Amino acid sequence: MEIALVAEKDTVTCFKLAGLKRVYSVKNAGEAEKLVNELLKESNLGVILIAERFIDQIHGMMDKIAERKYPLIIPIPGMLAPAAVKTDFIVELIRRKTGVEVKL
């Protein structure tokens, strides 16, 4: 399983430097939504990390995504944004998709 990142240029650069191969730079929420739709067609993706500022745009797709075991869609804060992602959201997402209770 692979991990993909959909985010703005600065965040993409950091993840590239960290060694992530599947990184995609987008400029706006419309581009993010289109790209996530394309990524959902790939069977080898286990996780899609998406910039938190774009997550509202894909909420309409969440029902379609929730029916599948993979990929997990995990929002991440942008470079300049405060980390507003709540760990409860991530813990619940992992539990729903895998049946495993984790503590962060």
QUIJOKA-V126775 format. One record per run of one state. SS is the DSSP state (A for helix, B for strand, O for the rest). FROM is the first residue (numbers start at 0). LEN is the number of residues. If there is no record, write none. Layout:
ss/from/len
SS/FROM/LEN
SS/FROM/LEN
//
This chain:
ss/from/len
O/0/1
B/1/6
O/7/1
A/8/9
O/17/4
B/21/4
O/25/3
A/28/11
O/39/5
B/44/7
A/51/15
O/66/5
B/71/5
O/76/10
A/86/12
O/98/6
//
